[in-house]
Amino acid sequence: MKQYLELLQDVLDHGVCKGDRTGTGTLSVFGRQYRHDLATGFPLLTTKKLHFKSIVNELLWFLSGNTNTRWLKENGVSIWNAWATEEGELGPIYGAQWTAWPTRDGSTINQIDYVIDCLRNNPDSRRILFHAWNVEFLPDERMSPQENVKAGRMALPPCHLLYQFYVAEGRLSAQLMIRSSDSFLGLPYNTASLALLTLMLAQQCDLVPGEIIICTGDSHIYNNHLEQVQKQLTREPLPLPRINILRRPDSIYDYRFEDFDLQDYNPHAHIAAPVAV
């Protein structure tokens, strides 16, 4: 994960001061990219401990199409609580767009099914992608997340908004576009989640996991994360863990947290930081 740490240093060295929706303030750069070959290990950050259970269960939640935090809470995940209504609703965020994109005739399109069909039957296609940027349901920035949900919109617009897949010589690679990247808190989760999704799709489609590529638009560090970033950059990266998927479910929607055996994850200690809401 050396490239990720280099990105943090890049933002510290070259970032410009910018305001933001939360009022916290950031250092920001624009247009960055890094890559990771999944054959070299699972890209779970080692310079601070990450909550692997949250990463896995959030991805499973997205794939289920669920947009209520109740299931997340029941499975030990609290990362979405701050934006939900009292009933746990988040509006038509990621899972709704991934698996049930609404159409003009009142039906829906499951983009994940489309991706899997392409990987199995048309792997040379240049259209193997899905995204969540449904303009009709984007929130009004003048309103709170909860007010937007009650108006039928997303609590937050998608940050990790477009996933594209590429097959060559039996290897599956994936590229993710993140329009707004919280580099200290969010980006390590997004990287691990993309890697996990790629491993799952590769297993379902009889492919070998290849490379993941992360492309970021506005890459920023919040002003109240600067000390934590500097602390993290003093730490030496440790060997990456590996993941063993213990079974092959009938479909991409049937995985459980217990299916993922994380091996040899021995990171530095967690570094706490407030979430900008």
Secondary structure, 3 states (H helix, E strand, C coil): CHHHHHHHHHHHHHCEEECCCCCCCEEEEEEEEEEEEHHHCCCCCCCCCCCHHHHHHHHHHHHHCCCECHHHHHCCCCCCHHHCCCCCECCCCHHHHHHCEECCCCCEECHHHHHHHHHHHCCCCCCCEEECCCHHHCCCCCCCHHHHHHCCCCCCCCCEEEEEEEEECCEEEEEEEEEEEECCCHHHHHHHHHHHHHHHHHHHCCCEEEEEEEEEEEEEEEHHHHHHHHHHHCCCCCCCCEEEECCCCCCCCCCCHHHEEEECCCCCCCCCCCCCC
